[in-house]
Amino acid sequence: MPAEGGKTDMERIGLFSEMEYITVGDKYVSQFNRPFNEAASKNKQMLPGGSKEMSDLQAGYFDPHFVRIFEGEGYINLNQVRRRDMMEAAKKNLGKAFLPSSGEKKPCGLGSYYGTIGGPVPFFSAQSKPREKYKAPGKNLYTNPGKKGTGYGYANITIGKQFSHSADFYDAAKLNYKKANEEHHRLLKGAPFKLNLHPRDYFDANPYFSEESLPPIIKEKKKKSISNTFKPSSPGKKPGGMKAGTFDPYPSHSADPYVAKLANISGKDDKIFHPPSGPKSRPVESIMTLNVRRALNSKNYKTSSVPSY
């Protein structure tokens, strides 16, 4: 739009022509859906040949030909060296190699000698050896024929003579004790000795037992009961500040005699005794103040709360 002065906006700015609009007519592409590298999805791309595996072929290496580590050194083929040693060792043989006429023999069972070099051993043979006929030794010499019987209930069977029978009384032990007791009482003289000072136990069997007779029963006297209770003649007096409730009258005041003060000691030789000053008191902080100082300091007085006591 032209202004009042007759000049357009472009003339006032001082440009020769208006700037062109680059994005006019272009399609809108969102910032979220557009590709990261747009050029990578267009035209042909570089395609490598894939990963190569190590092998004896030249294709497995980056260089076009095999590169030697040392130039000009002697090359040794291990297969040729091995064959040369085998040919030199074969020249030392006097004849052909030993070949057995047949293969090895295998045993056909446990304890079998088939396949062994020496064959069966006669010492380990299982056949029984010939022996002489057994002759039993002769019997022992008998001086007297054996006695019949088992030994219990049969007489004259043991080596010694038969024991003779002797009668045994039924109360022999009781009769012997009676005779020995009578012989003992016959030897005694007088009655048995008895000591009058026989010791007694620490406590009697009956603690209430006494050999002495009991004293006569004492009758208790009846106390006369007081019929009337004691009552004071008048109630107690109360102190009213003038000693009116005391038993004794108030003591009279005695005047103190006047005593003159001692004169001042004025002498050079005489020294006045001055006691040493004792320990002076010092201010003591309370436990509450100490707890407050421990809880509050210059670093946490803004953040900490006031403690409740």
Secondary structure, DSSP 4 states (H G I P E B T S, - for coil): ---TTS--HHHHHT-SSPPP-TTTTPPP--TTTS-S-GGGGSS------------SSGGGSSSSS---SSSSPPP--HHHHHHHHHHHHHHT-SSPPP--SSPPP---STT--TT-SS---GGG--SPPP-PPP-PPPPPPPSSPPPPS-SSS-SS-SSSPPPPP----TTHHHHHHHHHHHHHHHH--SSPP--SS----SS-S-TT--SSPPPPPPPPPPPPPP-SPP--SSPPP---SSSTTSSSPPPPP-PPPP-PPPPPP--SS-----PPP-PPP-----HHHHHHHHH--TTTTTTSPPPP-
